[in-house]
């Protein structure tokens, strides 16, 4: 039986939607893209990959904050 990972499917959809030209998108099309990206973020967040990305971004942010002092 074939299974599809929803996170991978949403990532592919986001990549395909972002490859289109910017000026040919309608406002509703842009809103739909934002909703899909948010759904992808919610799906990735509780996974080990999402937690690793969050930790990496947190370290990066704290490093930038510390370097500015």
C-alpha positions as CSV (number, residue, x, y, z in Angstrom):
1,X,0.0,0.0,0.0
2,X,1.2,3.5,-0.9
3,X,1.5,6.0,1.9
4,X,2.1,9.7,1.6
5,X,3.7,11.8,4.2
6,X,1.5,14.9,4.6
7,X,4.5,17.1,5.5
8,X,6.3,16.1,2.3
9,X,3.2,16.6,0.2
10,X,2.7,20.1,1.7
11,X,6.4,21.0,1.1
12,X,6.1,20.0,-2.6
13,X,2.9,22.0,-2.9
14,X,4.6,25.1,-1.4
15,X,7.6,24.7,-3.7
16,X,5.4,24.4,-6.8
17,X,3.3,27.4,-5.8
18,X,6.3,29.6,-5.0
19,X,7.9,28.9,-8.4
20,X,5.1,30.8,-10.2
21,X,5.6,34.4,-11.1
22,X,4.7,36.9,-8.4
23,X,2.8,39.3,-10.6
24,X,0.5,36.6,-11.9
25,X,-0.9,35.7,-8.5
26,X,-4.1,37.0,-7.1
27,X,-4.6,38.1,-3.5
28,X,-6.6,34.9,-2.8
29,X,-3.8,32.8,-4.3
30,X,-1.3,34.5,-2.0
31,X,-3.6,33.9,1.1
32,X,-3.9,30.2,0.2
33,X,-0.1,29.9,-0.1
34,X,0.2,31.5,3.4
35,X,-2.3,29.0,4.8
36,X,-0.5,26.1,3.3
37,X,2.9,27.3,4.6
38,X,1.3,27.7,8.1
39,X,-0.1,24.2,8.0
40,X,3.3,22.8,6.9
41,X,4.9,24.6,9.9
42,X,2.3,23.2,12.3
43,X,2.9,19.7,11.0
44,X,6.7,20.0,11.1
45,X,6.9,21.7,14.6
46,X,6.2,18.7,16.9
47,X,8.6,16.4,15.0
48,X,12.3,15.9,15.9
49,X,13.2,17.8,12.7
50,X,11.0,20.7,13.7
51,X,12.4,20.8,17.2
52,X,15.9,20.7,15.8
53,X,15.2,23.6,13.5
54,X,13.6,25.5,16.4
55,X,16.7,24.9,18.6
56,X,19.0,26.0,15.8
57,X,17.1,29.2,15.1
58,X,17.0,29.9,18.9
59,X,20.8,29.5,19.1
60,X,21.2,31.7,16.0
61,X,19.0,34.4,17.5
62,X,20.8,34.3,20.9
63,X,24.2,34.4,19.1
64,X,23.1,37.5,17.2
65,X,21.8,39.1,20.4
66,X,25.0,38.4,22.3
67,X,27.2,39.7,19.5
68,X,25.3,43.0,19.4
69,X,26.1,43.7,23.1
